[in-house]
Amino acid sequence: MAHGGPQGQLLGADGQEVQPEALVQELSCCGVLQGRPKIFLLQACRGGHRDTGVGPTALPWFWRWLQARPATPSHADVLQIYAHAQGSSSRGSTPGGPDQADILTVYAATEGCVAYRDEKGSDFIQTLVEVLRTDPTGDLLELLTEVNRRVCELDVLGPDSDERRKACLEIRSSLRRRLCLQA
């Protein structure tokens, strides 16, 4: 959790600015962490845009799509199939693997947007905890998609306006295998 700047930089308590990508790069080059998943959860603004959301005039097919259960394999299903196809050679560390592999970054706001929080905390973090408590051993990408769905459905009030706003997470993944937390 940090304050974010207009170009997505994180503002430290010491007044220094750093791009999240620089932190990711620093940890990705660490030899001990190669071949291991690295998860970054960033609760910070990435700009000043405040999303008003899609009003009730949205197309009917879009609302049906949002409410429908997925009929085609999800991204996580494809990753799981790929991991199983690789067999035991895909387990453990991967010497010589790409530096940018096995990284999962979740932003509390899309690029250019405000990340909301109030005196009760962050809707993103609170929803994440709620979803993880419900299914602590589920596939993390699927759980994060559920967190995003719930956060997108919320109406939030910003500290500078009485108008209701919307929030949406941004999830970036270069994971090479299915990732499940152990309870």
Secondary structure, DSSP 4 states (H G I P E B T S, - for coil): --EE-TTS-EE-TTS-EE-HHHHHHHHHT-GGGTTS-EEEEE-S--SSB-B----TTS-HHHHHHHHSPP-SPPHHHHHHHHHHHHGGGGSS--TT--TTSSEEEEESS-TTBPPPEETTEEHHHHHHHHHHHH-TTSBHHHHHHHHHHHHHH--EE-TT-SSEEB---EEEE--SS--B---
